[in-house]
Amino acid sequence: MKSLWLNALLFQATWFGCVVGAAMGQPWLGAAPLVLLALQVARRPCAGDLQLVASALALGLCLSWTWQWLGVLAYASPGPIAGQAPAWIAMLWVAFALTFNHSLGWLVRRPLLALVFGLVGSPASYLAAQRLGAVQFLVAPEEALAAIGVAWAAATWGLARLAMRFARRRSTGTSSMVVALEERS
């Protein structure tokens, strides 16, 4: 149980470091808690952690690029190539993926709740990032937040389903991540 709280705390520290760092022009500030988060997960790995990170990173970079290309938002501390997602956004997607088999494991077993979690949580997160100066909405905030909410609802639902699929593929007997998550609840 302590490990789940540590995972959640390190994710929040990564989010805060990335967002505040980006707003201050120092996006690397999110790297230290992300490294600690990765070490914590490596100490207690679950089946599919690396595949989930790769999937979330690809999905997140595509979403970030799409929002910029459509003119929905702009990021502080942008990437070296115009329209490219900045490194701090990539770090956030990696950190988010590292919570699914750990502190957000309860979402893996409840994909409909994962959809609602993404729909509600992501606009709140982006609104906070906007108020801190890390994100700028280029359309009406309501439009940006609605688009972000819908996209994140699908992304969170999809990542929860992938986490379950990766766990099933790798599981053998009672060492399944699903069983481990049920024991943690």
C-alpha positions as a printed Julia matrix, in Angstrom:
185×3 Matrix{Float64}:
   0.0     0.0     0.0
   2.87    2.38    0.83
   4.27    1.75   -2.65
   0.99    2.85   -4.26
   1.02    6.12   -2.32
   4.65    6.7    -3.24
   3.8     6.11   -6.91
   0.94    8.63   -6.75
   3.1    11.17   -4.91
   5.95   10.84   -7.41
   3.55   11.23  -10.33
   2.17   14.44   -8.79
   5.71   15.71   -8.17
   6.59   14.97  -11.8
   3.47   16.79  -13.02
   4.21   19.81  -10.85
   7.91   19.85  -11.79
   7.17   19.58  -15.51
   4.4    22.18  -15.54
   6.05   24.77  -13.3
   9.4    24.11  -14.97
   7.9    24.65  -18.42
   6.23   27.85  -17.28
   9.58   29.09  -15.91
  11.51   28.05  -19.03
  13.18   25.17  -17.16
  11.23   22.08  -18.32
  13.89   19.69  -16.98
  12.55   20.29  -13.42
  10.14   17.38  -13.94
  12.96   14.96  -14.72
  14.1    14.33  -11.13
  10.75   13.06   -9.81
  10.23   11.13  -13.07
  13.54    9.32  -12.49
  12.45    8.51   -8.93
   9.09    7.29  -10.24
  10.81    5.05  -12.78
  13.13    3.67  -10.09
  10.16    2.98   -7.83
   8.38    1.11  -10.62
  11.59   -0.77  -11.52
  11.86   -1.88   -7.91
   8.34   -3.27   -8.07
   7.65   -3.91  -11.77
   4.38   -5.16  -13.17
   3.84   -6.98  -16.42
   3.47   -4.54  -19.27
   4.98   -1.43  -17.67
   7.41   -0.85  -20.55
   4.84   -1.61  -23.26
   2.41    0.75  -21.6
   5.05    3.5   -21.46
   5.77    3.07  -25.17
   2.06    3.08  -26.03
   1.28    6.11  -23.86
   4.23    8.03  -25.22
   3.23    7.4   -28.84
  -0.39    8.28  -28.1
   0.51   11.35  -26.07
   2.9    12.76  -28.64
   0.29   12.26  -31.38
  -2.39   14.0   -29.3
  -0.05   16.85  -28.39
   0.96   17.34  -32.0
  -2.68   17.21  -33.13
  -3.78   19.87  -30.61
  -0.98   22.15  -31.76
  -1.64   21.47  -35.46
  -5.37   22.18  -35.02
  -4.57   25.37  -33.15
  -6.22   24.27  -29.9
  -3.28   25.03  -27.62
   0.37   25.95  -27.44
   2.93   24.74  -24.93
   5.46   26.77  -22.97
   9.05   25.61  -23.53
   8.23   24.14  -26.95
  10.24   21.43  -28.66
  13.13   22.23  -30.99
  10.97   21.62  -34.06
   7.88   23.81  -34.54
   4.72   21.93  -33.66
   6.61   19.12  -31.97
   5.52   18.2   -28.45
   7.98   19.5   -25.88
  10.07   17.1   -23.81
   8.15   17.95  -20.64
   4.92   16.7   -22.23
   6.68   13.46  -23.16
   7.87   13.14  -19.54
   4.29   13.58  -18.33
   2.99   10.83  -20.62
   5.74    8.49  -19.39
   4.9     9.33  -15.78
   1.17    8.81  -16.42
   1.83    5.4   -17.98
   3.87    4.39  -14.92
   0.81    4.82  -12.7
  -1.55    2.39  -14.46
  -0.09   -0.77  -12.98
   0.52    0.89   -9.65
  -1.38    3.8    -8.05
  -4.04    3.86  -10.8
  -4.33    0.08  -10.88
  -7.94    0.37   -9.75
  -8.74    1.97  -13.15
  -7.39   -1.04  -15.01
 -10.23   -3.17  -13.65
 -12.82   -0.45  -14.28
 -12.45    0.81  -17.86
 -15.69    2.8   -17.81
 -14.47    4.64  -14.72
 -11.15    5.21  -16.55
 -13.11    6.93  -19.3
 -14.83    9.23  -16.77
 -11.53    9.82  -14.96
  -9.93   11.02  -18.21
 -12.96   13.1   -19.17
 -13.0    14.99  -15.86
  -9.39   14.88  -14.66
  -7.63   15.98  -17.81
  -9.45   19.3   -18.29
  -8.75   20.13  -14.64
  -5.07   19.31  -15.15
  -4.81   21.39  -18.34
  -6.67   24.28  -16.75
  -4.21   24.23  -13.84
  -1.31   24.08  -16.32
  -2.78   27.03  -18.21
  -3.13   29.06  -15.03
   0.47   28.25  -14.1
   1.64   29.41  -17.54
   2.69   26.09  -19.09
  -0.15   25.89  -21.64
  -1.95   28.55  -23.63
  -5.4    27.9   -25.08
  -5.63   29.22  -28.64
  -9.41   28.76  -28.82
 -12.1    29.5   -26.24
 -11.14   27.69  -23.02
 -14.42   25.78  -23.02
 -13.69   24.42  -26.51
 -10.1    23.5   -25.63
 -11.12   21.79  -22.39
 -13.95   19.89  -24.09
 -11.59   18.62  -26.82
  -8.96   17.68  -24.24
 -11.54   15.95  -22.05
 -12.92   13.82  -24.9
  -9.45   12.9   -26.17
  -8.18   12.04  -22.69
 -11.32   10.04  -21.9
 -10.54    7.84  -24.9
  -6.81    7.77  -24.09
  -7.31    6.84  -20.43
  -9.86    4.18  -21.35
  -7.5     2.8   -24.01
  -4.49    2.78  -21.71
  -6.49    0.99  -19.01
  -7.52   -1.65  -21.57
  -3.92   -1.98  -22.78
  -2.67   -2.38  -19.21
  -5.14   -5.23  -18.74
  -4.19   -6.81  -22.08
  -0.44   -6.59  -21.39
  -0.95   -8.09  -17.94
  -2.96  -11.01  -19.35
  -0.36  -11.7   -22.04
   2.49  -11.86  -19.58
   0.73  -13.47  -16.66
   1.24  -17.03  -15.64
  -0.79  -18.6   -12.88
  -1.17  -16.45   -9.8
   1.61  -14.03  -10.72
  -0.82  -12.0   -12.81
  -0.88   -8.27  -12.34
  -4.66   -8.52  -12.15
  -4.43  -10.82   -9.14
  -1.78   -8.57   -7.61
  -3.99   -5.53   -8.1
  -6.97   -7.28   -6.55
  -4.84   -8.2    -3.55
  -3.76   -4.56   -3.15
  -7.37   -3.29   -3.1
